[in-house]
């Protein structure tokens, strides 16, 4: 029996994943493409096509791709383009949806990677039946998807909800977007690595992370050091959470969400990041919002929220939901 699927794509700053996903949100196949294969957008599309067709040939019963859904940094839902993504080597405006349409011969729909994660969380995760929430993705950068009154907020040009690029420190850290002091330069995997390196350079800490360079560090190493009680690592999480918490308190004032869902590499640290974030948010919130907003981890493991969200977008656009 032939199974109808959509090809869901999660394109990140350092790698991409694609999956075959049926109408019920079941992932039938999943594969990763490392950043070394990201030379040009066209070569990337052709590589996905090659890998997808190889995988389909090995699946019993047969599959037919009905559509493609993509979540990508700076993805414009209205235009199907990735536009000036700061953490990617593809520069300028990339008509990625059109490239995939031409390569596969099926409709292709695209949205911001964090919006895709929000759709996935809304359909299959911890935000089921929640009409007002904010999805925060803490990966290479910081993405956000905002759901208000049951609908994703896109804005007039498709770029609403870029919380990662609100300025939290005037003249602060250089951001890939070209500005200084953006939230994602502090609250992300790269942000906490920068914090740790700065703390190590300033000295005064006995830490298991001493002697490590920025490139040698990983978010997981900082998390594991914190779990073992490393003072520097714990303070790095506290500092990151304090900055994120203040920013979220401001975001709450705009949409009054019931939930803030944390997703991505840094969010996998759980309470190490959630507790200081929640503490600072509560301390900073306007009184009318206090004790009304929960911060929780995503209900979907690994990168599944973004993949399922990309697929859900495609199914929805095709009239399946």
Secondary structure by P-SEA (a helix, b strand, c coil): cbbbbbbbbbbcccbbbbbbbcccccccccccccccccccaaaaaaaaaaaaaaaaaacccbbbbcbbbbbbccccccccccccccccccccccaaaaaaaaaccbbbbbccaaaaaaaaaacccccccccbbbbbbbccbbbbbbbcccccccccccccccccccccccccccccccccccccccccaaaaaaaaaaaaaaccccccccccccccccaaaaaaaaaaccaaaaaaaaaaaaaaaaaaaaaaacccccbbbbbccccccccccaaaaaaaaaacccccccccbbbbccccccaaaaaaaaaaaaaaaaccc
